[in-house]
Amino acid sequence: MRKHPECGVIITGDFNQLRDNFMKTHYRFVQVVNVVTRGQAILDKIWTNMEEVPVTISELGSSDHNMVLLKPKAKNSVDTGCVTRLTVRCMGPKEKATLTTIKWEPLFRLDSCADQ
């Protein structure tokens, strides 16, 4: 956040046992869930540095917690002054068909991208 002060941070979860006051004190995050999520308590929380309002949805399956949905709004991009070049290779049907004939499984077994 020091390097990118405009970044949005969202921390979510079931906070029924965590003392979460440090989120407000040290990071200036705001807990935005303001309706009960289980029984009469707000256990499922969303801490964020954005000004968004979540929506509560009924529970899913056998869960006894209501779901909470937060949809951040996209902000305008920030001009960093950096120029990025992107090279894209166009592939026709013949090139795409070639990819299906390659045996990819041995690559998936390798541990690192460098090995792949």
Buried (B, 14 or more C-beta within 10 A) or exposed (E): EEEEEEEBEBBBEEBEEEEBEEBEEEEEBBBBBEEBBBEEEBBBBBBBBBEBEBEBEEEEEEEEBBBBEBEEEEEEEEEEEEEEEEEEEEEEEEEEEEEEEEEEEEEEEEEEEEEE
